[in-house]
């Protein structure tokens, strides 16, 4: 079982736009095409609820609130229980899935996402659950850096944030060098008497 792949489905869900059924269909990668085909309007609400709760897990983890992250994941594990099954087409293709094929799309996808994030927390700790440091972004990520120092969800956000900070420093330096305007009193502005 590829727990990292399941954990990444949780990240993908939290970062997804879920305004309607088409948005939900866009969440499923090609290897889960059957889910994209079977997902229904009723699943949108289930995915939105789980999305909010999984975001809470990332917020708890990134804030050092391990116990809260564990409590939320345990609650989600109860809502989306894992029922492992072997899947595949022949002896060379056998692999594990987290739920039976008869489960709803939301039950199967969410059980995998919750299970993957739960295993991730047990393996690496909730400090590896991150919120992008770029205020304009809001995405979550799993910190896979060697020293747990990642701050952004992507290189794009890191670059954008660093460029904005650099420009702000340059602006501040220019403003600090610019002399303040001289203010004259009324007496200083009066014309000098010729005498």
Secondary structure, DSSP 8 states (H G I E B T S, - for coil): --HHHHHHHHHHHHHS--SSHHHHHHHS-GGGHHHHHH--HHHHHHHHHHHHHHHHHHHHHHTT-HHHHHHHHHHHHHHT----EEE-SSTTS-EEESS-TTS-HHHHHHHHHHHHHHHHHHHH-GGGEEE-S-TTT--EEE---TTS----SSHHHHHHHHHHHHHHHHHHHHHHHS-------HHHHS-----
